[in-house]
Amino acid sequence: MNSPVVDFHGHLAVPAADALVAGAPGLAAELAAEQRAHSPESLAVNRAQLQGLAVRLTDVGARLADLDAMGVDVQVVGPMPMHHYWADPDLALDLARTTNEAVAAHCAEAPDRLFGLGTIPLQHPDLAVALLDRAVTEHGLYGGSVSTTVDGRELADPVHDPVWHKAEELGAVVFVHPWGCSLGARLATHYLGNTVGQPVETAVALSRLIFTGVLDRFPRLKLVAAHGGGYLPMYIGRSDHAWRVRRDARGCAEPPSAYLRRMWFDALVYTPRALRHLVEEVGADRVVLGTDHPFDMGVDDPVARLDAAGLAPADRTAVAGGNALDLLLKGRTR
């Protein structure tokens, strides 16, 4: 039997979580930042898209029909980026609990095809540790999704170390998915906040995790980067050069490129050439399929795109699903 095709990058909307933040001052500030980062036209397109995708973002039957049409056997389902890192501890607890229970319930309707990731309130590290543990041990989720910054604080900040330690202990996946861009109004035209900004955010977040030694301290952390890791794998040679020639860049034990082979990357890089380059840089055992389902910046033909890259048969099988299953299941505690 062939290995299942696994999409590591699907999204779920959780209206009950949205209701918890409705009217909150923090949400108003978050939406204002989003408005500064996008043109009025892009905001209008986004609103229309969300309305049109409501059923596909919430209904299990619609999701499974989409997976069948894409040739995908298994999907890793995480919440739409709704971290709301501004939330105080009480609200953060309610948000995470509501979101994680919703993801678990959604996946429980098709447990052989849907594997869930929850949300982690990183702005409160002690709470994040407890909720990550609960997500895995009680709700049966496989880890959690995080953004590239935490209300202005970097993922690489040492305050998050207890969360990474717990993720290692549980064998839990940490899926890094950008939401928003710190470049703000500079990219507020022609949807550059997403097309350019999100890859930048991912490259910066991963670079800080590498250069500050986080991955030296947590070598067993199952870190998965959306969108092929942004721009980082495409220009990692510059990071290696800085590490070699500048003592102020020597914050990690090995050249930065070595750490690309300690992370995983989804294959959402759009072209066969880019996918081949990603595999060459990080290793065929470090790439998983990703569709960004069901959004317009995703793809609905992941298998055809994988085949177009012309990888060796064993590498193609690994990327199609073998790597994802190993990542999700090996070393996992329940």
Disulfide bonds with the S-S distance in Angstrom:
none
